[in-house]
Amino acid sequence: MLNGAAYIKIGQTKYTLHRHDCLLIPPRIRHVGFKKSPNNTIYYWLHFFPQESISFEYLPERIHADEIIIPRFCHLHNFTRITLLMRQLLDSANSAEALPLNSDYFVSSIAAEVSTQYIHECRKHRSAKDTSRYELIKNWIRIHAKENLTVTKVANNFNISPTYLAHLFQTHDQLTTVRYINQVRIQQAQELLLTTDMAVKQIALELHFDNEKYFYRVFKQVTGTTASHYRNAFNKTYLNNIKVDPIIPKPSHKDVRI
């Protein structure tokens, strides 16, 4: 989900999806919309067929390194990575020069990224209390990144000193508080560059950078490229409408277990 809300019923279970939520609909299971979505609703809809047998029963603590685990429903905390992979997939699929194998690669990468984020969240909940507090601070920064955040404001919100806040970031991620705030803002800038037509200057102001030049400098430091090059990297992305809809192939293999 990029924006808005979607209401999908799978079997007898109803799901309400909001921004950055992810829903897996298993094959050959009836699903319908049970409520009209608002006009600003935008989402990626991806069909894929596994080449090997699948299972719907697993234990998060017994996950193997060569398995991809996709939950029925989850919230993606690093949606920028999903957005970038989706744009690469669409760009490749709509390019006459790209090999068909490229699309399979990007679909696999998207599934693996969803699995990685889900497994990380499962393991994170079993971490120590200090780590939980640190993750709470990071989540709060991600939620409030579009505000005029300062190190002091973050520290005051959690009733700790800026020095102790800096200690947490240095201990867990070996970076400064300011650098993390900027990383989160740049991640949001990347999403806006790929999903809106906002001018770069407008995006910089939206994310409370002091000026456009400072935004450009931080963006280059975090991503290794310029904002303009990042936006123009995938220019063959087409959106579906009523008249344009992809033909979905039927899987030819017979080893999918439901």
Beta strands, then each sheet from edge to edge (+ up, - down):
strand 1: 6-10
strand 2: 13-17
strand 3: 21-23
strand 4: 31-33
strand 5: 73-75
sheet 1: 2+ 1- 4+
sheet 2: 3+ 5-
end
